[in-house]
Amino acid sequence: MILSFLFISSSGKKGRGVFTSEMIKAKTIIEISPVIVMSRNDRLLLDQTMLHDYIFEWGEKRNQCCVALGYISMYNHSYQSNCEYTMDYEQESISIKTMRSIKKGEELFINYNGDWNNKKKIWFDAT
């Protein structure tokens, strides 16, 4: 499920990102997408490709990885993200929920650390 007013567009130096063509209220689930779960060994291979930047650690022990379908892998990172993601290991899906109201035309961001307000440095320069 992806809300119909979400779209992919240019995000300047960040490449492409997810935007909205309508205002969205806070605490709205805007996407629920399935994932393809892979093993630790698959992760080692993926880390050698450009897909490294688009996969998520997966599982309670984070010893697997997944590729998220839908728009999930297209959300850019921000330490001041306006959305957060939740992993459902049983349903093998990731959902995106807004953390505040989002204006029409605004880009939607997640925090790659998992928690929307986590300030821990990530693996690349996010400035």
N, C-alpha and C positions, 0 to 999 in steps of 0.2 A: 504494500500500500504506500503510494507516494501521493501527497496532495497535489491536485492538478495545477496549482499556481506556482509550484516550484519549478525552477529551470536552471540549466547549466549555462554559464557565460564566462567571459574573460574576467579575471581577477587581478589584472596587472602583473606584477612580479611573481605572484603566487601561481600563475598559470590559469587554470579554470577553477571555478567554485560554484556553489549552490546559492541561488538568489530566489527571492519571492516577488511575484507580481501583485500581491495583495498584502494588506496588513494582517498580522497573525497575533492572536492573543497569547499571553504568557501561559505556560504549562500545557500547550497544545502539542499532541503527538502528531508530527508532520510526516513521518516515514517509519514504516516497519518493513524490513527487507530480509530475505533469507541470506544465509552465508554458506560457503563451501568450506568445511572443516578439513584441515590437513595436518599431517603428523609433524613431529619435530624434525625428522629427516627431510620432509618436503620443505620446511622452513629454511633449512640450511641451503637448499638449492635456490629457493626464491630470493634469499638474501643476496644472491649473486646477480640478480636481475633488477630491472627498474621497478618491478612489482614490489620490491622491498618497501617502498614508500607508500604502498596502498593496502598492505595487509595489516591485520590486527592480531595481537597475541590472543590466544583463546584457551578457555578452560579454567577451572578453579586454580590449578597449579600453573597456569599460563605456559604449559609445556607443548601446546599445539599452536596453530595459527589458523586464520581464516581469510578468505576473500569475501568481502561483502558485495552483494549484488545491489541493484537499484542505484541510488545516488550516493550511498553511504561513503564510499571511498573518495568521493569528490569534495567533501566538506573540508575546508581549510582549517588550520589550527589557529587558535588565539588563546592567550592567557586570560583575556577578558571575553570569553566565548559567550554567545547569546543562546546556545543550545547545549544539551548534553546527550550522550549516548548511553544506552543500557543494553547489555548483552544478555540474551536468554539462551543459556546453554542447552536446556531441554528442547526448546523449539528450534534451536539453531537459527537464531535471528538476532538482528540489532535494530533497536528503535531509536529515533531522534525526537527529543522533546524540547520546545522552546523554554528558556529560563526567564525570559522577560518578553514584553511586547516587541514585535518586530515590524518595522516600517516597510511599506511598499518600496520595492527596489533595493532593499538592504541585503547584503550578503549574510548568509548563515554560517556560523563558525562553531566548531567543537574544540574542546581541549583534548589533545592527543594523550594526555595523562589519564584520562578517564573521568575524573571529577571536573565539572565545568569551571571551577575556580581554583584548581591546583596550579601553583606557581613553579613547581619543580621543572628544572631545565629539561628540554627534550633533546633528542639525538641530533638535531640540526639547528642552525641559527634561525630562530623564528622572528627576528626583528624586521 
